[in-house]
Amino acid sequence: MVTSAEYVVISALWLLAAYKYFAGLLFLQEFLVPEPRQGPGSLTTGHAHLVPQDTW
């Protein structure tokens, strides 16, 4: 039987693990697939993803 205190602790650990997992996924995605931040048009338009792929 799981008491309410144990349930709170287990839920907190699950939330922390899920947060670290998704944060790690976002970090890896940002690190492995960087958007082209330099290039023609990136400074003027402010949208780096509009830069053609062959410029970088």
N, C-alpha and C positions, 0 to 999 in steps of 0.2 A: 504493500500500500504506500503510495506516494503522498507525503504530507504537502500542505500548501507552501511551506518554506522551501522544500526540495523542488517543488514544481516551479517556483519563482527562480531559483538558482539554475535549474536545467533550462528554462526558457531564456534566461539571460545569456547563458553559455551558447545556446543555439543561435540566438540573435547576433552575438558577437562573432561566432564562426561564420555565419552567413554574410555579415557585413565585411569581414576580412576577405572572404572568398570572392565576393563581387567586386570589392575594391581592388583585389589582386588581378581579377580579370580585366577591369578597366585599365589598370596600370599597364598590364602586359599588352593590351590592345593599343594603348597610346604609345608604348615604347617600341613595339614591333612594327606597327603600321603608322608611322608619323605622317601627318598631313604636310604637304609642301607649304612651308611658311615663307620661303623666299621665292622670288620669281616675278615676272612681269604681271602687273595687275593685282598682286596680293596686297601691296601697300595702298593702292588707290581705291580699290573696291572694298577691301577689308574682308573679302571672302576667299580664303586660300584654296577652298575646294573647287573654285571655278577656274583655277589655273590649269591649262592643258597638261596632260601627263608627260609629254615629251620635253617639257621645259626644265625638268629636274631629273 
